[in-house]
Amino acid sequence: VKDHFNEPLGRYETYYIVEAYEDANTWMGFKEDCDLEEFEQKCYESNNMVPIENWKDYIANWKSNVGDLYLIPPGTAHGHGGNQMVLEMDTSPSIAGTEYSFFQYDFARKSWDDDKKTMTGKPLKMHLEHAFDNEHWRREAYVASKLRARAEITKWTKEYWLDQFSSLPEMPFDVKRIYFDERAEYSSFGKFLQIVTLTVGHHVTIRSKSNPELKTNIERLQCVAIPAGFGDYEILSDDGSFCTCVIFHMKKG
């Protein structure tokens, strides 16, 4: 991305599973015994115009549950398997013009036709050269040990507790969760811009401890940006229901 598009930072993603239903799953990495060169050749032959009927012989599948976190560093083949709601946290700073996802295969499915307002357009063009130049060919064992993040309790009180997911040195951000019935405390520590998302609960108020008039409210599945200079703050469950907030921030403040 830096060499070809003059961007300062690549695309580092995570999938946090907010809701999971029957058969919830994510595709990530390659099966241990598959022929990687064969898969690459099939992608070039298909060019997303002809279906690769046996694509499942190559891509590893993982069953999901609520609270799972998948780490997706650049060069990791992945796809949202379905039957789940994903909170995606990544280093794409906007929704247009700054994303660099390089597609290898998209099932040769029809795309959106803006004139007909139907899914009858040509299949999407792939980015095969960039995709395979960037591909790290991570297999199941690597995904299981490195990319299926585990959470560890880092603080526990009678009011709330905090955990943090495992990471990799190349991942530039951390993901944490804070759980509480009525009230919790956290801080921007004067240097971390934080994105806080309410994933469990109904409605919370987030307010500064030193200046309580500085506050905001979010409902479930909404998020808010907490400025780095906000300092110590508290999160209040407005109706007293149990809440979980997912907190995402860069490792370097």
Secondary structure, 3 states (H helix, E strand, C coil): CHHHHCCCCCCCEEEEEEEEEEEEEEEEEECCCCCHHHHHHHHHHHCCCCCCCCHHHCEEEEECCCCCEEEECCCCCEEEEEEEEEEEEECCCCCCCCCCCCCCCCCCCCEEECCCCEEEECCCCCCHHHHHHHCCCCEHHHHHHHHECCEEEEEECCCEEEEEECCCCCCCEEEEEEEECCEEEEECCCCCCEEEEEEECCEEEEEECCCCCCEEEEECCCEEEECHHHCEEEEEECCCCCEEEEEEEECCC
